[in-house]
Amino acid sequence: MRKTYELTAKWFDALINGRVDELYTYMDDNILWVNSKVIEGYNDAIPWLGTYHGIYEVKKTFEVYGQLSASENYDLGEIYVDGNVALVHGYETNRIIDTDTIYHADVMYQLKREGEKIVEWKAYWDTAEAVAAFKKKQEA
């Protein structure tokens, strides 16, 4: 459990402090990455959502996020560990660059560790506020 906690804490420290390249060093090359389920006609306006396989695809989602959104603040909550699985609560404040609109995301993460790497990363959050921030441009 200690290894899972330490790996999770290092990953989120790198995320919060903008060390994106370091994030990848904690991920397995074949990581399963799930950032909410995409629902056509609802949250498909957010281009980095979905299921991705492998570090290459994960890097692409970070690139898309970085082109379209900026992190304004990130509050890391508790890290709960059971064996090789960690649950983490985070609260994000982000800005959609094109619309200059702030949105908030109250997120639950589930990370699974095998050996020294994260092999699964899943995020669960209500995407409604982010969808509205994206659609603000479409309505203008």
Phi, psi and chi 1 to 4 in degrees:
 res  aa     phi    psi   chi1   chi2   chi3   chi4
   1 MET       -  -36.2  -73.1 -169.7  -11.9      -
   2 ARG   -61.6  -42.0 -176.8 -179.7 -176.1  111.2
   3 LYS   -62.2  -39.3  -75.6 -175.5  178.0 -176.0
   4 THR   -64.4  -44.8  -58.2      -      -      -
   5 TYR   -61.1  -48.7 -177.9   90.4      -      -
   6 GLU   -62.7  -43.2  -70.2  171.9   -8.1      -
   7 LEU   -63.8  -43.8  179.0   60.7      -      -
   8 THR   -63.3  -44.8  -58.1      -      -      -
   9 ALA   -63.0  -41.3      -      -      -      -
  10 LYS   -64.2  -41.7  -72.6 -168.6  -62.3 -171.9
  11 TRP   -62.0  -47.9 -168.3   90.6      -      -
  12 PHE   -70.0  -32.2  -83.4   98.3      -      -
  13 ASP   -62.3  -42.3 -176.4   65.7      -      -
  14 ALA   -64.5  -41.1      -      -      -      -
  15 LEU   -62.0  -52.4  174.9   71.0      -      -
  16 ILE   -62.0  -33.4  -68.3  166.1      -      -
  17 ASN   -98.4   13.9  -68.6  -65.6      -      -
  18 GLY    71.3   21.8      -      -      -      -
  19 ARG   -94.1   68.5  -60.3 -172.8  -47.9  -90.3
  20 VAL   -60.8  -43.5  177.5      -      -      -
  21 ASP   -59.8  -33.4  -72.3  -21.6      -      -
  22 GLU   -66.6  -34.4 -176.0 -179.9  -30.8      -
  23 LEU   -52.2  -44.0  -66.4  173.7      -      -
  24 TYR   -65.5  -26.6  -53.8  131.4      -      -
  25 THR   -69.8  -19.1   66.6      -      -      -
  26 TYR   -92.1   -4.7  -56.6  126.5      -      -
  27 MET  -102.7  142.2  -63.8  179.7 -161.4      -
  28 ASP   -67.3  146.2 -173.9   79.7      -      -
  29 ASP   -57.7  -27.7  -72.1  -17.6      -      -
  30 ASN  -107.8   30.7  -61.8  -53.8      -      -
  31 ILE   -54.9  143.3 -170.5  169.6      -      -
  32 LEU   -97.0  120.5  169.9   63.3      -      -
  33 TRP  -120.1  118.6 -178.3  -86.1      -      -
  34 VAL  -125.9  113.2 -178.5      -      -      -
  35 ASN  -111.6   87.7 -169.9  -12.4      -      -
  36 SER    59.5  156.1  -75.5      -      -      -
  37 LYS   -83.6  131.7  179.3 -179.1  178.1 -176.6
  38 VAL   -80.0  128.5  176.6      -      -      -
  39 ILE  -119.0  111.3  -58.7  168.6      -      -
  40 GLU   -57.6  133.3 -168.6  172.5  -30.0      -
  41 GLY    84.5   -6.0      -      -      -      -
  42 TYR  -118.3  -74.1  170.5   64.2      -      -
  43 ASN  -109.3   11.6   64.6   -0.3      -      -
  44 ASP   -71.2   -2.8   55.8  -11.6      -      -
  45 ALA   -70.8  -16.8      -      -      -      -
  46 ILE   -96.3  103.6  -53.8  170.2      -      -
  47 PRO   -71.7  -12.2   20.4  -27.0      -      -
  48 TRP   -95.9    0.5   59.3   83.3      -      -
  49 LEU   -76.0  157.4  -65.7 -174.0      -      -
  50 GLY   128.6 -171.6      -      -      -      -
  51 THR  -107.4  130.1  -60.4      -      -      -
  52 TYR  -130.7  148.6  -58.6   93.1      -      -
  53 HIS  -123.8  121.3  -59.2  -83.8      -      -
  54 GLY    93.7  154.6      -      -      -      -
  55 ILE   -62.0  -34.8 -157.8   96.1      -      -
  56 TYR   -60.6  -47.1  175.8   78.6      -      -
  57 GLU   -66.7  -36.0  -70.1 -175.5    5.7      -
  58 VAL   -64.4  -43.3  171.7      -      -      -
  59 LYS   -59.1  -39.2  -73.7  179.6  179.2 -178.0
  60 LYS   -63.3  -38.7  -70.5  -64.9 -178.4 -167.8
  61 THR   -66.8  -36.8   72.0      -      -      -
  62 PHE   -66.1  -37.6  -89.7   91.0      -      -
  63 GLU   -62.5  -45.8  -71.6  173.4   14.3      -
  64 VAL   -62.2  -46.9  170.2      -      -      -
  65 TYR   -56.1  -47.5  173.4   85.3      -      -
  66 GLY   -64.3  -27.9      -      -      -      -
  67 GLN   -78.3  -28.2  -67.1  166.2   -2.8      -
  68 LEU  -111.1  -20.4  -58.5  174.9      -      -
  69 SER  -139.3  153.4 -173.9      -      -      -
  70 ALA  -129.9  135.9      -      -      -      -
  71 SER   -79.5  123.3 -179.8      -      -      -
  72 GLU   -94.1  -37.0  -61.0  -74.0  -39.0      -
  73 ASN  -161.2  149.2 -171.4   51.8      -      -
  74 TYR  -141.1  122.5 -170.0   93.0      -      -
  75 ASP  -109.9  118.8  -67.8  -40.7      -      -
  76 LEU   -90.3  126.6 -178.5   65.4      -      -
  77 GLY   -90.4 -148.5      -      -      -      -
  78 GLU   -74.2  151.3  -65.9  -65.6  -39.1      -
  79 ILE  -111.0  118.9  -61.6  173.3      -      -
  80 TYR  -108.3  133.0  -56.9   95.7      -      -
  81 VAL  -126.2  137.1  175.9      -      -      -
  82 ASP  -135.5  100.7 -175.9   13.8      -      -
  83 GLY    65.7 -117.2      -      -      -      -
  84 ASN  -102.2   15.0   67.4  -25.0      -      -
  85 VAL  -117.8  134.5  175.6      -      -      -
  86 ALA  -119.7  139.4      -      -      -      -
  87 LEU  -112.9  133.3  -63.3  176.8      -      -
  88 VAL  -134.4  136.8 -178.6      -      -      -
  89 HIS  -104.4  131.4  178.7 -122.3      -      -
  90 GLY  -136.4  152.9      -      -      -      -
  91 TYR  -128.0  117.5 -172.9   80.4      -      -
  92 GLU  -108.4  143.2  -56.8  177.0   25.4      -
  93 THR  -119.9  118.2  -58.0      -      -      -
  94 ASN  -128.1  163.8  -58.6  -55.9      -      -
  95 ARG  -128.7  129.5 -179.0  174.5   47.6   84.3
  96 ILE   -78.4  121.8  -60.1  -60.4      -      -
  97 ILE   -63.9  -48.0  -65.5  167.6      -      -
  98 ASP   -62.4  -34.8  -77.5   -8.8      -      -
  99 THR  -101.4   -8.4   64.3      -      -      -
 100 ASP    52.8   39.4 -162.8   35.1      -      -
 101 THR  -111.5  131.3  -56.9      -      -      -
 102 ILE   -82.7  141.0  -63.9  -70.4      -      -
 103 TYR  -137.5  155.6   72.3   91.5      -      -
 104 HIS  -114.8  146.4  -54.6  -81.9      -      -
 105 ALA  -136.0  119.7      -      -      -      -
 106 ASP   -97.5  106.1 -165.8    1.5      -      -
 107 VAL  -117.8  139.1 -172.5      -      -      -
 108 MET  -108.9  129.0  -75.7  -57.9  -61.6      -
 109 TYR  -111.6  146.6  -57.7   91.6      -      -
 110 GLN  -127.7  121.1  178.0 -178.9  -41.9      -
 111 LEU  -118.7  140.6  -70.3   79.6      -      -
 112 LYS  -120.5  130.7 -177.5  177.4  179.4 -175.8
 113 ARG  -106.7  138.7  176.5 -169.1   60.2   81.6
 114 GLU  -131.3  123.9  -73.8 -176.4   10.1      -
 115 GLY    63.9 -125.0      -      -      -      -
 116 GLU  -105.6   13.9  -58.2  -60.9  -41.5      -
 117 LYS  -128.9  154.7  -59.8  -74.3 -174.8  172.1
 118 ILE   -84.0  122.8  -61.8  167.2      -      -
 119 VAL  -104.7  -19.3  -65.3      -      -      -
 120 GLU  -140.6  137.2  -70.5 -178.2   10.9      -
 121 TRP  -136.9  122.9 -178.1   99.1      -      -
 122 LYS  -132.7  138.1  -62.2  177.5 -179.6  179.6
 123 ALA  -122.2  135.0      -      -      -      -
 124 TYR  -123.7  119.1  -55.9   92.9      -      -
 125 TRP  -157.5  155.5   55.6  -67.0      -      -
 126 ASP   -79.2  113.6 -179.5   -8.3      -      -
 127 THR   -88.1    1.6   57.2      -      -      -
 128 ALA   -56.7  -44.2      -      -      -      -
 129 GLU   -66.9  -37.7 -159.8  171.8  -30.9      -
 130 ALA   -67.9  -40.2      -      -      -      -
 131 VAL   -59.0  -46.2  168.5      -      -      -
 132 ALA   -60.5  -38.5      -      -      -      -
 133 ALA   -65.4  -39.0      -      -      -      -
 134 PHE   -68.0  -43.1  -93.5  105.6      -      -
 135 LYS   -72.0  -17.3  -70.5 -170.6  174.0 -175.6
 136 LYS   -55.4  -38.2 -176.1  175.8  179.8 -178.4
 137 LYS   -67.9  -39.9 -178.3  179.3  179.7 -174.4
 138 GLN   -64.7  -30.5  -64.6  171.3   -2.4      -
 139 GLU   -82.5  -21.1  -66.0  169.5    0.3      -
 140 ALA   -73.8      -      -      -      -      -
